Amino acid sequence: MADELGATKIALGHHRDDILETLFLNMFYGGKLKGMPPKLVSDDGKHMVIRPLAYCREKDIEKYTAARGFPIIPCNLCGSQPNLQRQVIGDMLKDWDKRFPGRLETMFTAMCNIVPSHLADPKRYDFVNAKADGTPRADGDKAFDKESFTEPNRINILTSRSSCGG
């Protein structure tokens, strides 16, 4: 359809919760550490795909649409039907959000702060040729990372958005 219209960009309505759901679906069922980026080139290389709501929480979008009186159009795409895996993952994330406020914000921030040397993908990091040469690594550990966990608040959330390009 984009070709027929002569469009070069395709905007999709995925929000932060969709992106986190996709991350877990890919990990649990696809064996990949992969989500949905806010911007990417389409598979055919002809279009930019953008997700303008990528940094927005679903519940914030719902509140905004209610305040503005916008209609909510039910979606039956992307596995949103009851009892499908996307719904199960979505329920898991909603439960975590309720029981552990700030957890989803921290998880989304983690998607924006990847340290390839601390994962296990030899295509992303050359483990075979890694050598100790006395040079400190900017992204490495000092035996263990110093724990500096704080309760998330609005300031931390806004800061994490900016570190993620939002």
N, C-alpha and C positions, 0 to 999 in steps of 0.2 A: 504494500500500500504506500509506503514511504516513497518508493521509486515512482509510482504512478502520480503522486502529488508533487514530485520534484523536491522532496524534503531531504535535508542532510542530517537532521537531528531527530531523534525519537525520544520523547520524554515519557518515562514510566512513573507510576505512582508508588513505587516501593518505598517504605519508610524504614527507620532503624530496626523496628521489631522484625520486619520481613527479612532484613539482612542477617540479623542474629539467628532467626529460625533457619535460614538457608545454610549458615555456617554449621549449625548442629546437624541438620539433615545430611549435609555432605560428609561430616565426620562420622556420624553414626551409621549411615547407609551407603555412602559412596567412597569411604576411605580416603577422603581428601580434606585438607585444610583449606577451604575455599568458601567464599561468601559471594556477595554481589557488590561490586564497587559502585561508587556514586557516578562514575563516568568511565566509559570504555568504548572501544571501536567494535562495531558489530562483527559477527563472525564472517560476513562476506566482505568486510573491509570498506563498505560504502557509506556507512552512517556512524554518527556519534550517538551513543545511547546515554542518556542522562537520567538521573534519579534525583530530582530537586528536593524530595522529602527525605533523603537518605539520613539526615542528621536529626530528624524529628521523631519523637515518640508517638506511637499510635494513639495513646490516651490523650496526648496534647492536641493531636489533629482532631480527635473526636470532640474534645472540649471546644476547640476553635470553631468547628463546623456547627456545633449546637449554638454557640454564642452568636454566630453570624446567620443562623437559620438556613444553612446550606443543607440540601438533601443528602442523605447517605444512601448510596446505591449499592445494594448487596453484591458482593463479588463471589462468583462460583468458579473462579479460575485458580490456578496455582495450588491445588490441593486444599482449598479452604473448606471443603465440605466436611461435615462431622465425621469423626472416627478415622480420618486419614492421618498419616504421619505428620504432616505440617501442623494440623490442629493439635495433635498430641504434644509436639515440641512447643507450640505456642502456649498451650496450657501450662507446660513445665516452666517456661519463662515467666508467665504471669504469676505463677505461684512463687517463684524465686523473687520476683519484683516485690510481691506483697510481704514475704517473710524476711527478705534481706534488701531493704531499700538501698539503692545505689549500685547493686550488683550488675544490672544490665548496662548502666553507664560505664562501669569499669570494664566489662567484657567488650563493649564496643570500642572503648579506648584501646584495649589490647589489640584489636584488629588493626589499629592505626600505628602500633608501635611494635612491629615484628622484628625479632632478632634471629635471622636465619641460622647463625652459628649455634643457636641453642635449640634448634629443632633437629630433624634427622634426615633432611632431604639433600642427598649428595648432588642434585642438580642445582641447588641454590647455594650450597656452601661446599668448598673443596676440603672435605675431611681427610682424604687420603694424603694430600700434600701439606696439611697443617703442621707447622713446626713451631717449637718454642724458641724464640729468638731474643727474649728479654724485652720486647716492645709491648708495653701495656695496651690492651684493647679497649677502645671506647665503649664497645657494647658487651664486654665480657663480665665475668663474675669476679668478685674479690673473695674467693672461696665460696661464699654465699652472698647473695644480694642483701644489703642492709634492709631490714624490714622497716618501711616507712609508710605503713598503711594508716590511712586516716578515714574517718567517716566522710563519705561523699557529701558535698553540699552544692548549692547552686554555682558557687565560684569554681569549684573543681570541675563541675560538669561543663561549664562554659570554656574553661581552659582545655579540657580534653577535646572538645569540639575543634578548637583552633589547632591542636596538635594533629588532628586528623584531616585537616584541610577544609573544614567546614566553616 
